[in-house]
Amino acid sequence: MGFTFDLNQTDHLLSTTRAVRKRLDLTRPVPRELLVDCVRLAAQAPAGSNLQKWRWMVVDDPDLKMGLADLYRKAYLPYIEMQRNQVEKKGRTDADGIMDSADYLANILEKVPALLIPIGLDRLPTNSDVHAQTGYYGSLLPAVWSFMLAARSRGLGTAYTTLHLKYEQEAAQLLGLPDTVTQLALIPVAYYTGEDFKVGKRRPAEEITYFNSWKSTL
């Protein structure tokens, strides 16, 4: 019998790695060495053809963080207004907390100790089909999630955001990135406050798992 994981620990890690916004500790620096440890683990993620075509940009310079935060907010304001309008039309009453959390992150983004931008080393051709898109991102995003799990296990909170990519070229110019690479996300990284996170509310797995045909459940 091979190595056995402690399923209580691994299941807890997987079920409580949340998008952290309001509980990011803005006062406690995150050592670069700790971020590199998380990247070291992330680099073990599977990748298409076993080609690790990624790089990891850590932004901890205050001026650069402010520049990224300004681009994020520039995209965020019209986005969140659209979201609020949709929520009102649907009559939802459970979205206020999420909206408040998103507002908070947009307002304090430059104060987060580190912003991580995972980068793909090439770009998809214009008008790429679904096959090309899923293959491309499927070779890169598992490593990003591994980074976030590694961060969580070390007491760090993260959130996967993409709004700044509406102004990808401006962000690239700010950071000196070549036009041959692809920014995948902007991930705030900080120690989190409080003790732990709860398991999220989700539909039962039996309701969302189909076998052999659409909507064929157990």
NORHU-V679542 format. One record per residue. N is the residue number from 1. RES is the residue in one small letter. OMEGA is omega in whole degrees, 0 to 359 (none if undefined). Layout:
# NORHU-V679542
n=N res=RES omega=OMEGA
n=N res=RES omega=OMEGA
This chain:
# NORHU-V679542
n=1 res=m omega=183
n=2 res=g omega=181
n=3 res=f omega=180
n=4 res=t omega=178
n=5 res=f omega=169
n=6 res=d omega=186
n=7 res=l omega=177
n=8 res=n omega=180
n=9 res=q omega=183
n=10 res=t omega=179
n=11 res=d omega=178
n=12 res=h omega=178
n=13 res=l omega=184
n=14 res=l omega=185
n=15 res=s omega=181
n=16 res=t omega=173
n=17 res=t omega=187
n=18 res=r omega=167
n=19 res=a omega=187
n=20 res=v omega=180
n=21 res=r omega=184
n=22 res=k omega=183
n=23 res=r omega=173
n=24 res=l omega=179
n=25 res=d omega=184
n=26 res=l omega=186
n=27 res=t omega=187
n=28 res=r omega=180
n=29 res=p omega=175
n=30 res=v omega=181
n=31 res=p omega=178
n=32 res=r omega=181
n=33 res=e omega=179
n=34 res=l omega=177
n=35 res=l omega=178
n=36 res=v omega=175
n=37 res=d omega=179
n=38 res=c omega=177
n=39 res=v omega=180
n=40 res=r omega=178
n=41 res=l omega=180
n=42 res=a omega=182
n=43 res=a omega=176
n=44 res=q omega=181
n=45 res=a omega=177
n=46 res=p omega=180
n=47 res=a omega=180
n=48 res=g omega=182
n=49 res=s omega=183
n=50 res=n omega=176
n=51 res=l omega=182
n=52 res=q omega=186
n=53 res=k omega=181
n=54 res=w omega=170
n=55 res=r omega=186
n=56 res=w omega=180
n=57 res=m omega=175
n=58 res=v omega=180
n=59 res=v omega=177
n=60 res=d omega=174
n=61 res=d omega=185
n=62 res=p omega=181
n=63 res=d omega=179
n=64 res=l omega=176
n=65 res=k omega=179
n=66 res=m omega=179
n=67 res=g omega=178
n=68 res=l omega=180
n=69 res=a omega=178
n=70 res=d omega=177
n=71 res=l omega=178
n=72 res=y omega=182
n=73 res=r omega=179
n=74 res=k omega=177
n=75 res=a omega=186
n=76 res=y omega=187
n=77 res=l omega=177
n=78 res=p omega=180
n=79 res=y omega=184
n=80 res=i omega=176
n=81 res=e omega=177
n=82 res=m omega=179
n=83 res=q omega=180
n=84 res=r omega=179
n=85 res=n omega=179
n=86 res=q omega=179
n=87 res=v omega=180
n=88 res=e omega=180
n=89 res=k omega=182
n=90 res=k omega=179
n=91 res=g omega=180
n=92 res=r omega=179
n=93 res=t omega=186
n=94 res=d omega=187
n=95 res=a omega=184
n=96 res=d omega=181
n=97 res=g omega=179
n=98 res=i omega=179
n=99 res=m omega=179
n=100 res=d omega=180
n=101 res=s omega=179
n=102 res=a omega=177
n=103 res=d omega=182
n=104 res=y omega=181
n=105 res=l omega=180
n=106 res=a omega=183
n=107 res=n omega=186
n=108 res=i omega=190
n=109 res=l omega=182
n=110 res=e omega=181
n=111 res=k omega=179
n=112 res=v omega=185
n=113 res=p omega=181
n=114 res=a omega=173
n=115 res=l omega=182
n=116 res=l omega=175
n=117 res=i omega=173
n=118 res=p omega=189
n=119 res=i omega=170
n=120 res=g omega=188
n=121 res=l omega=175
n=122 res=d omega=181
n=123 res=r omega=174
n=124 res=l omega=174
n=125 res=p omega=177
n=126 res=t omega=179
n=127 res=n omega=176
n=128 res=s omega=181
n=129 res=d omega=183
n=130 res=v omega=180
n=131 res=h omega=181
n=132 res=a omega=181
n=133 res=q omega=182
n=134 res=t omega=177
n=135 res=g omega=181
n=136 res=y omega=184
n=137 res=y omega=177
n=138 res=g omega=177
n=139 res=s omega=186
n=140 res=l omega=188
n=141 res=l omega=174
n=142 res=p omega=178
n=143 res=a omega=179
n=144 res=v omega=178
n=145 res=w omega=176
n=146 res=s omega=176
n=147 res=f omega=184
n=148 res=m omega=175
n=149 res=l omega=178
n=150 res=a omega=178
n=151 res=a omega=180
n=152 res=r omega=182
n=153 res=s omega=180
n=154 res=r omega=177
n=155 res=g omega=180
n=156 res=l omega=175
n=157 res=g omega=179
n=158 res=t omega=172
n=159 res=a omega=181
n=160 res=y omega=180
n=161 res=t omega=181
n=162 res=t omega=187
n=163 res=l omega=182
n=164 res=h omega=183
n=165 res=l omega=171
n=166 res=k omega=178
n=167 res=y omega=184
n=168 res=e omega=183
n=169 res=q omega=178
n=170 res=e omega=178
n=171 res=a omega=179
n=172 res=a omega=178
n=173 res=q omega=180
n=174 res=l omega=186
n=175 res=l omega=180
n=176 res=g omega=180
n=177 res=l omega=177
n=178 res=p omega=182
n=179 res=d omega=179
n=180 res=t omega=183
n=181 res=v omega=182
n=182 res=t omega=172
n=183 res=q omega=185
n=184 res=l omega=185
n=185 res=a omega=169
n=186 res=l omega=188
n=187 res=i omega=172
n=188 res=p omega=181
n=189 res=v omega=178
n=190 res=a omega=167
n=191 res=y omega=179
n=192 res=y omega=178
n=193 res=t omega=182
n=194 res=g omega=188
n=195 res=e omega=188
n=196 res=d omega=178
n=197 res=f omega=180
n=198 res=k omega=172
n=199 res=v omega=182
n=200 res=g omega=176
n=201 res=k omega=182
n=202 res=r omega=174
n=203 res=r omega=179
n=204 res=p omega=180
n=205 res=a omega=181
n=206 res=e omega=181
n=207 res=e omega=186
n=208 res=i omega=177
n=209 res=t omega=180
n=210 res=y omega=181
n=211 res=f omega=170
n=212 res=n omega=176
n=213 res=s omega=186
n=214 res=w omega=178
n=215 res=k omega=175
n=216 res=s omega=183
n=217 res=t omega=179
n=218 res=l omega=none
